[in-house]
């Protein structure tokens, strides 16, 4: 992978792809992709619960968020 920078016209060459970086068309990365690079992964939890007034009905609830395994701090915060 090559990365060359020319400060005069801000031409960036990265892995053979040319991109002119100006304030109008600056290169932006997806925040979810950045979180994955930081060690986050998509966590899914299926929670089954019953309402006090309808004990014969089992309700499902699906929760998804980016969280850090194996500690899962966001999941435990949601459950508390």
Buried (B, 14 or more C-beta within 10 A) or exposed (E): EEEEEEEEEEEBEEEEEEEEEEEEEEEEEEEEEEBEEEEBEEBEBEEEEEEEEEEEEEEEEEEEBBBBEEEBEBBEEBEE
